[in-house]
Amino acid sequence: MSPMLSLFASKFLFVAAALLPIINPPGLVPFFISLTAHNNQAQRAFLARRIAMYCFLLLLGSMYIGGFVLSFFGVSLPVVQMSGGLLITFAAWRMLNDNPAENTPDVNKLENRETLKQRAFYPLTFPLTVGPGSISVAITVGASLTSSGKALVKFTVAPLAAVAAVAVTCLLIWWCLLHADKLMRYLGQTGAVVFLRLTAFILLCLGVQIIWEGFSGLVEPLLHGIGK
């Protein structure tokens, strides 16, 4: 293997290993099913494609310009975590209070394409798929890729490896969401209701956890300052 190809592979694995565990494409399936219970299979397929596309753009944007945007507006990562955690908590609360009897596709209430595009971004892409944690990791990875090494590595090999790794991650997201409806068929009506409620509760806990991490990140420097 040539040195350039070996370097490309190492950068690719670095980005993929950082993003895949925190995004966890198979783990997105229950949340996707819960939030698209009113949609038919064709709409879910459309949403899966859009979510994968939005994830690709959001992850690359966070990786290469996210840090500059946050610095420009004077926003810290703990603030992003708290804001994203609140959005996730609100989405989970709506899921918990949704009526299971209405969670069936209705041909008379089909959403138009524009509505689906909007919902594909919020809340399905942000903050559920690419949330505060994923954005934080992407910003950190981007800074690591461009902070050291020769110009050829920073401006050619590293960006190409990052694009490839993000593309593979988003393809996995698309594949998992595209086949998410198959899980619903094996659960049955009662199992689906229980599954959706448990999923909503887990999502609520995740939202609170992210809020707590952001709050801790804001308060910890203050406590250190008081201690000194």
C-alpha positions as CSV (number, residue, x, y, z in Angstrom):
1,M,0.0,0.0,0.0
2,S,1.4,3.4,-1.0
3,P,2.0,6.0,1.7
4,M,-0.8,8.3,0.4
5,L,-3.3,5.5,0.3
6,S,-2.3,4.4,3.8
7,L,-2.7,7.9,5.0
8,F,-6.1,8.2,3.4
9,A,-7.2,5.0,5.0
10,S,-6.0,6.1,8.5
11,K,-7.8,9.4,8.2
12,F,-11.0,7.7,6.9
13,L,-11.0,5.3,9.8
14,F,-10.3,8.1,12.2
15,V,-13.4,10.1,11.1
16,A,-15.6,7.0,10.8
17,A,-14.6,5.7,14.2
18,A,-15.4,9.1,15.7
19,L,-18.8,9.5,14.1
20,L,-20.4,6.1,13.9
21,P,-20.5,5.3,17.7
22,I,-22.2,8.6,18.6
23,I,-24.6,8.6,15.7
24,N,-25.3,4.8,15.9
25,P,-27.4,4.4,12.7
26,P,-29.2,1.2,14.0
27,G,-30.1,3.0,17.2
28,L,-32.0,5.6,15.2
29,V,-34.5,3.1,14.0
30,P,-36.9,3.3,17.0
31,F,-36.9,7.0,17.0
32,F,-37.6,7.2,13.3
33,I,-40.4,4.7,13.6
34,S,-41.9,6.7,16.5
35,L,-41.9,10.0,14.7
36,T,-43.1,8.7,11.3
37,A,-45.9,6.5,12.6
38,H,-48.4,8.7,10.7
39,N,-46.5,8.3,7.4
40,N,-46.8,5.6,4.8
41,Q,-43.9,3.6,3.4
42,A,-43.3,5.9,0.4
43,Q,-43.1,8.9,2.7
44,R,-40.7,7.1,5.1
45,A,-38.4,6.3,2.1
46,F,-38.5,9.9,1.1
47,L,-37.7,11.0,4.6
48,A,-34.8,8.5,4.9
49,R,-33.2,9.9,1.7
50,R,-33.6,13.5,2.9
51,I,-32.3,12.7,6.4
52,A,-29.2,11.1,4.9
53,M,-28.6,14.1,2.6
54,Y,-29.1,16.6,5.4
55,C,-26.8,14.6,7.7
56,F,-24.1,14.7,5.1
57,L,-24.3,18.4,4.7
58,L,-24.6,19.1,8.4
59,L,-21.7,16.9,9.4
60,L,-19.3,18.3,6.8
61,G,-20.4,21.8,7.6
62,S,-19.8,21.2,11.3
63,M,-16.5,19.6,10.6
64,Y,-15.0,22.5,8.6
65,I,-17.0,25.7,9.4
66,G,-18.8,24.8,12.6
67,G,-16.0,26.0,14.9
68,F,-15.7,29.3,13.0
69,V,-19.5,29.9,13.1
70,L,-19.6,29.3,16.9
71,S,-16.7,31.6,17.5
72,F,-18.2,34.3,15.3
73,F,-21.4,34.4,17.3
74,G,-19.6,33.8,20.6
75,V,-21.5,30.5,21.3
76,S,-19.8,27.8,23.3
77,L,-20.3,24.0,22.9
78,P,-22.0,23.7,26.3
79,V,-24.7,26.2,25.1
80,V,-25.2,24.1,21.9
81,Q,-25.6,21.0,24.1
82,M,-28.2,22.7,26.3
83,S,-30.1,24.0,23.4
84,G,-30.1,20.7,21.5
85,G,-31.0,18.9,24.7
86,L,-34.1,21.1,25.1
87,L,-35.2,20.4,21.5
88,I,-34.8,16.6,22.0
89,T,-36.7,16.8,25.3
90,F,-39.6,18.7,23.7
91,A,-39.7,16.2,20.8
92,A,-39.8,13.3,23.3
93,W,-42.5,14.9,25.3
94,R,-44.7,15.3,22.2
95,M,-44.1,11.6,21.4
96,L,-45.1,10.6,25.0
97,N,-48.4,12.6,24.7
98,D,-49.2,11.4,21.2
99,N,-52.3,9.3,20.7
100,P,-51.4,5.7,19.7
101,A,-54.8,5.2,18.1
102,E,-53.9,7.9,15.6
103,N,-50.5,6.5,14.7
104,T,-51.6,4.9,11.4
105,P,-51.1,6.3,7.9
106,D,-54.1,8.2,6.6
107,V,-54.4,8.6,2.9
108,N,-56.6,11.6,3.5
109,K,-53.9,13.4,5.5
110,L,-50.8,12.8,3.4
111,E,-48.1,15.4,4.0
112,N,-46.9,17.3,0.9
113,R,-43.3,17.1,-0.2
114,E,-42.4,20.5,1.2
115,T,-43.7,19.6,4.6
116,L,-41.8,16.3,4.5
117,K,-38.6,18.2,3.6
118,Q,-39.0,20.5,6.6
119,R,-39.7,17.6,9.0
120,A,-36.8,15.6,7.6
121,F,-34.5,18.4,8.8
122,Y,-36.2,19.2,12.0
123,P,-36.5,17.2,14.2
124,L,-35.5,14.1,12.3
125,T,-32.0,15.2,11.2
126,F,-31.4,17.9,13.8
127,P,-31.3,17.3,16.7
128,L,-32.3,13.5,16.7
129,T,-29.8,12.2,14.2
130,V,-27.0,14.8,14.2
131,G,-27.4,16.4,17.6
132,P,-25.2,18.4,19.9
133,G,-22.9,15.4,20.6
134,S,-22.4,14.7,16.9
135,I,-21.8,18.3,16.1
136,S,-19.2,18.6,18.9
137,V,-17.4,15.5,17.7
138,A,-17.5,16.7,14.1
139,I,-16.0,20.1,15.1
140,T,-13.3,18.4,17.1
141,V,-12.5,16.0,14.2
142,G,-12.4,18.9,11.8
143,A,-9.9,20.8,13.9
144,S,-7.8,17.7,14.3
145,L,-7.6,17.1,10.6
146,T,-6.5,20.6,9.7
147,S,-4.3,21.4,12.7
148,S,-1.2,19.5,11.7
149,G,0.6,17.8,8.8
150,K,1.8,18.9,5.4
151,A,-0.3,21.1,3.1
152,L,-1.0,18.2,0.8
153,V,-2.4,16.2,3.6
154,K,-4.5,19.0,5.1
155,F,-6.0,20.2,1.8
156,T,-6.3,17.0,-0.2
157,V,-6.0,13.7,1.6
158,A,-7.7,14.7,4.8
159,P,-10.8,16.4,3.2
160,L,-11.2,13.5,0.8
161,A,-11.0,11.0,3.6
162,A,-13.5,13.0,5.7
163,V,-16.0,13.3,2.8
164,A,-15.7,9.5,2.2
165,A,-16.2,8.7,5.9
166,V,-19.2,11.0,6.2
167,A,-20.7,9.6,3.0
168,V,-20.4,6.0,4.3
169,T,-21.9,7.0,7.6
170,C,-24.8,8.7,5.9
171,L,-25.3,5.7,3.6
172,L,-25.6,3.5,6.7
173,I,-28.2,6.0,8.2
174,W,-30.2,5.9,5.0
175,W,-30.1,2.0,4.8
176,C,-31.2,1.6,8.5
177,L,-34.1,4.1,8.2
178,L,-35.2,2.8,4.8
179,H,-35.8,-0.7,6.4
180,A,-37.1,0.7,9.7
181,D,-40.8,-0.2,8.9
182,K,-40.0,-3.9,8.9
183,L,-39.4,-3.8,12.6
184,M,-43.0,-2.5,13.1
185,R,-44.4,-5.5,11.3
186,Y,-42.9,-8.0,13.8
187,L,-44.1,-6.1,16.9
188,G,-47.9,-6.1,16.3
189,Q,-50.3,-3.4,17.4
190,T,-49.8,-3.8,21.2
191,G,-46.1,-4.3,20.9
192,A,-45.8,-1.2,18.7
193,V,-47.5,1.0,21.2
194,V,-45.3,-0.3,24.1
195,F,-42.2,0.1,21.9
196,L,-43.1,3.7,20.9
197,R,-43.7,4.7,24.5
198,L,-40.5,3.2,25.8
199,T,-38.6,4.9,22.9
200,A,-40.1,8.2,23.8
201,F,-39.1,7.8,27.4
202,I,-35.5,6.9,26.5
203,L,-35.4,9.9,24.2
204,L,-36.6,12.1,27.0
205,C,-33.8,10.8,29.2
206,L,-31.2,11.4,26.5
207,G,-32.5,15.0,26.2
208,V,-32.2,15.6,29.9
209,Q,-28.7,14.0,29.9
210,I,-27.5,16.3,27.1
211,I,-28.9,19.3,29.0
212,W,-27.1,18.2,32.1
213,E,-23.8,17.8,30.2
214,G,-24.2,21.3,28.8
215,F,-25.1,22.8,32.2
216,S,-22.1,21.1,33.8
217,G,-19.8,22.5,31.1
218,L,-21.0,26.0,31.8
219,V,-20.9,25.7,35.6
220,E,-17.6,23.8,36.0
221,P,-15.4,26.8,35.0
222,L,-17.3,29.0,37.5
223,L,-16.7,26.5,40.3
224,H,-13.0,26.3,39.5
225,G,-12.8,30.0,39.5
226,I,-14.5,30.2,42.9
227,G,-12.2,27.5,44.2
228,K,-9.1,29.5,43.3
